[in-house]
Amino acid sequence: MCNAMVPVTRKVGMTQITASRALFIKQGEGGRWEKSSIQGGEIRFGYQEIPHEICQSGNWEEARRIESKHCDNQGALARHINQVREFYTADESVMWITFYAGRLWWCFAESGVSGVENNEKVRKVKGQWHDMSAEGKTLWKREISGKLLAIEKFGAPSAMFLNLSTCYTKSMVLLSPMLK
């Protein structure tokens, strides 16, 4: 994950939007949570093998020990633990994006993990997921730059984060300062 953070402020209608950074999250292997997450106003996250209580308490060494049973590549293991930590600790100023139904969707999430089902972690969305730019244009994948779309191809088992400060798109006024 890239560590650069570039704040962005835009008005959508009468609402001003400020994001400290943007993170892409893949909503389940093969997109299995995309529809339910968008419609249900939540962000779902896997890593079922790592108990919620360990993550909630911030015991990342124990999370690493548990995840190491499923991953023997040290670089990949570090990325997995960083993703879990980010999901649990990202504050409400982080913009989350995902792809669903041929569009880019974005939202902000409430702080903390609000629910756990089948040891899948869940964060509630503040308001709802959006598929419109600050200009009121639908964020169709076909109109988004290939560089931004490339993040969708990374494909981790349940979720994947990528700081979007190094990506860009030609049609997204909402994110454009951050993505250039």
C-alpha positions, 0 to 999 in steps of 0.5 A: 500500500502506498503511504502518500496521503493527499487531502481532497475537498469537493462539493457534491450538490450542497455537501462539501466532501473532504477525504484524508485519503482514499482506499480501494477495497475488494468486496470479497473473492469474485465480488461476492459481497459487492451487491449486499455491501452496496445495498446494505450500506456496509463494507465487508472484510474477510480474513475469517481465520483472524478472530475479531477480538484479536483485531479489536484489541490491536494485537497485531503480533497474534494476528500475524502468528495466526495468519502465518499458518495460511501464508508463508511468504513474509512480504505477503504476510506483512501486506495481509496484516497491514490490510487487517490493521487498516480496516480496523483503524482507518478513521471516518475521513478515509474514502473507500472505493470499490467497483460494482455493476460497471461503476466505481462506488465510494463512501465513508465508513463509521469508525470501528468494526460494527459487526461480525458475521461468520467471523467476517468483519463489517464496517457500517457506511456513513450515509450510503455508497455513491456512484456519482462524481462531484459533477453529478456524473455516473462513475462508469468504469468505461470512462475511468482511466486504465491506471485506476481500473488496474487496482481492481485486478490485484484481487486478494482473497477477501479484500485489498486496499490501495492508497489511490494517491498515485492513480488518476482518472479523467472523469472523476472531479471528486477524486481528481486532485488525489489521483493525479 
